[in-house]
Amino acid sequence: MLTLLLATVDTAHAAEAGPIEGLKQTFAHFGVEPKYLVMQIISFLILFGVLYWFGIKPTIATMEERNRKIGDGLRHAEEMQAKLAAAAQESAAVIKAAQLDAQRLVDEARKSAKEFADRQNAEATARAADTLAKAQQAIELEHKKMLNEARGEIARLVVKTTEQVLARKLSDTDRAAYNDAASKELSVG
């Protein structure tokens, strides 16, 4: 704007007086006094200094602090993202290990169950064989007992028949002798 002002001033008039005198005349022509202009420049510089120290500089410091915090936040977010990825890998490894342990436990349980079932089956077979053997022994004992009872009954019938055939009463010694003879005959036969 100053150049525009200077261009409009009568250039012929200013050329006669010299450069400083021409500047003074130009200022006087527009009503500008140099002492007020200097005071305004000093006031502006003081105002600029005050605004810079108390307004601009703290604002710049606050912006730099915020930029630093944002940068720290971004670095922290990147670190957390890396930690999250590491934790995800670690959890995947832990889950895989747990699955392998679970599979191993299931396999062991199946093996134990099969061994237990085989043992129970063997024990049941042994008990059944033992019960069968005992039943066979009981049958044999019962058979022998029945044979002995049958022999005794046959001997008694022989003695009774003999008494009837002979039509007399046998004494106890005769009866015992006939029983012994009938038992011997039945035992041999």
C-alpha positions as CSV (number, residue, x, y, z in Angstrom):
1,M,0.0,0.0,0.0
2,L,2.9,2.3,0.7
3,T,4.1,1.8,-2.9
4,L,0.7,2.8,-4.1
5,L,0.8,6.0,-2.0
6,L,4.2,6.9,-3.2
7,A,3.2,6.4,-6.8
8,T,0.4,8.8,-6.5
9,V,2.5,11.6,-5.1
10,D,3.7,14.2,-7.4
11,T,7.0,12.7,-8.5
12,A,8.3,16.0,-9.8
13,H,7.9,17.7,-6.5
14,A,9.6,14.9,-4.7
15,A,12.6,14.7,-7.1
16,E,13.6,18.3,-6.4
17,A,13.9,17.9,-2.6
18,G,16.0,14.7,-2.2
19,P,15.0,11.2,-1.0
20,I,14.5,11.9,2.7
21,E,12.9,15.3,2.2
22,G,10.7,13.7,-0.5
23,L,9.6,11.0,2.0
24,K,8.8,13.7,4.6
25,Q,6.8,15.7,2.1
26,T,4.9,12.6,1.0
27,F,4.1,11.8,4.7
28,A,3.1,15.4,5.3
29,H,1.0,15.4,2.1
30,F,-1.0,12.4,3.5
31,G,-1.0,13.7,7.1
32,V,1.4,11.1,8.5
33,E,3.7,12.3,11.2
34,P,6.9,10.2,11.5
35,K,7.1,10.4,15.4
36,Y,3.6,8.9,15.6
37,L,4.5,6.3,13.0
38,V,7.5,5.3,15.1
39,M,5.4,5.1,18.2
40,Q,2.8,3.0,16.4
41,I,5.5,0.6,15.1
42,I,7.0,0.3,18.7
43,S,3.5,-0.2,20.1
44,F,2.9,-2.9,17.5
45,L,6.2,-4.6,18.3
46,I,5.4,-4.6,22.0
47,L,1.9,-5.9,21.3
48,F,3.4,-8.5,19.0
49,G,5.9,-9.5,21.7
50,V,3.2,-9.8,24.4
51,L,0.9,-11.8,22.1
52,Y,3.8,-14.0,21.1
53,W,5.0,-14.7,24.6
54,F,1.6,-15.1,26.2
55,G,-0.5,-16.2,23.4
56,I,1.3,-17.8,20.4
57,K,4.1,-19.5,22.3
58,P,1.9,-21.2,24.9
59,T,-0.5,-22.2,22.0
60,I,2.4,-23.7,20.0
61,A,3.7,-25.5,23.2
62,T,0.2,-26.9,23.8
63,M,-0.1,-28.0,20.2
64,E,3.4,-29.6,20.4
65,E,2.4,-31.3,23.6
66,R,-0.8,-32.6,22.0
67,N,1.1,-33.8,19.0
68,R,3.5,-35.6,21.3
69,K,0.6,-37.2,23.2
70,I,-1.0,-38.2,19.9
71,G,2.3,-39.7,18.7
72,D,2.6,-41.5,22.1
73,G,-0.9,-42.8,21.8
74,L,-0.3,-44.1,18.3
75,R,2.9,-45.8,19.4
76,H,1.0,-47.3,22.4
77,A,-1.8,-48.4,20.1
78,E,0.8,-50.1,17.8
79,E,2.4,-51.8,20.8
80,M,-0.9,-53.0,22.1
81,Q,-1.8,-54.3,18.6
82,A,1.5,-56.2,18.6
83,K,0.8,-57.5,22.1
84,L,-2.7,-58.4,21.1
85,A,-1.4,-60.4,18.1
86,A,1.2,-62.1,20.3
87,A,-1.5,-62.9,22.9
88,A,-3.8,-64.3,20.1
89,Q,-0.9,-66.5,19.0
90,E,-0.2,-67.6,22.5
91,S,-3.8,-68.3,23.2
92,A,-4.0,-70.3,20.0
93,A,-1.0,-72.3,21.1
94,V,-2.5,-72.9,24.6
95,I,-5.8,-74.0,23.0
96,K,-4.0,-76.4,20.7
97,A,-2.0,-77.8,23.7
98,A,-5.3,-78.1,25.7
99,Q,-6.9,-79.9,22.8
100,L,-4.0,-82.3,22.5
101,D,-4.1,-83.0,26.3
102,A,-7.8,-83.5,26.1
103,Q,-7.4,-86.0,23.2
104,R,-4.7,-87.8,25.1
105,L,-7.0,-88.0,28.2
106,V,-9.9,-89.3,26.1
107,D,-7.6,-91.9,24.5
108,E,-6.3,-92.9,28.0
109,A,-9.9,-93.1,29.3
110,R,-11.0,-95.3,26.3
111,K,-8.0,-97.5,26.9
112,S,-8.7,-97.8,30.6
113,A,-12.4,-98.5,29.9
114,K,-11.5,-101.2,27.5
115,E,-9.0,-102.8,29.9
116,F,-11.7,-102.5,32.7
117,A,-14.3,-104.1,30.4
118,D,-11.9,-106.9,29.5
119,R,-11.0,-107.5,33.1
120,Q,-14.7,-107.6,34.1
121,N,-15.4,-109.9,31.2
122,A,-12.6,-112.2,32.2
123,E,-13.8,-112.1,35.9
124,A,-17.3,-112.9,34.8
125,T,-16.1,-115.8,32.6
126,A,-14.1,-117.1,35.5
127,R,-17.0,-116.7,37.9
128,A,-19.3,-118.5,35.4
129,A,-16.8,-121.3,35.0
130,D,-16.4,-121.5,38.8
131,T,-20.2,-121.6,39.2
132,L,-20.5,-124.2,36.5
133,A,-17.8,-126.3,38.2
134,K,-19.6,-126.0,41.5
135,A,-22.9,-126.9,39.9
136,Q,-21.2,-130.0,38.4
137,Q,-19.9,-131.0,41.8
138,A,-23.3,-130.4,43.4
139,I,-24.9,-132.5,40.7
140,E,-22.4,-135.3,41.2
141,L,-22.9,-135.1,45.0
142,E,-26.7,-135.1,44.5
143,H,-26.4,-138.0,42.1
144,K,-24.3,-140.0,44.6
145,K,-26.7,-139.1,47.4
146,M,-29.7,-140.2,45.3
147,L,-27.9,-143.5,44.4
148,N,-27.1,-144.1,48.1
149,E,-30.7,-143.4,49.0
150,A,-31.9,-145.6,46.2
151,R,-29.7,-148.4,47.4
152,G,-30.9,-148.0,50.9
153,E,-34.5,-148.1,49.7
154,I,-33.9,-151.1,47.4
155,A,-32.2,-152.9,50.3
156,R,-35.2,-152.1,52.5
157,L,-37.6,-153.4,49.8
158,V,-35.5,-156.5,49.4
159,V,-35.6,-157.2,53.1
160,K,-39.4,-156.6,53.2
161,T,-39.9,-158.8,50.2
162,T,-37.8,-161.5,51.7
163,E,-39.8,-161.3,54.9
164,Q,-43.0,-161.7,53.0
165,V,-41.6,-164.5,50.8
166,L,-40.3,-166.4,53.8
167,A,-43.4,-165.4,55.8
168,R,-41.6,-164.9,59.0
169,K,-40.2,-162.0,60.8
170,L,-36.4,-161.5,60.4
171,S,-34.3,-160.7,63.4
172,D,-32.3,-157.6,63.4
173,T,-29.1,-159.5,62.6
174,D,-30.7,-161.3,59.7
175,R,-32.2,-158.0,58.4
176,A,-28.7,-156.3,58.6
177,A,-27.1,-159.3,56.8
178,Y,-29.7,-159.1,54.0
179,N,-29.2,-155.3,53.8
180,D,-25.4,-155.7,53.5
181,A,-25.8,-158.4,50.8
182,A,-28.2,-156.2,48.8
183,S,-26.0,-153.2,49.1
184,K,-23.0,-155.1,48.0
185,E,-25.0,-156.5,45.0
186,L,-26.1,-153.0,44.1
187,S,-22.7,-151.5,44.5
188,V,-21.1,-154.0,42.3
189,G,-23.8,-153.8,39.6
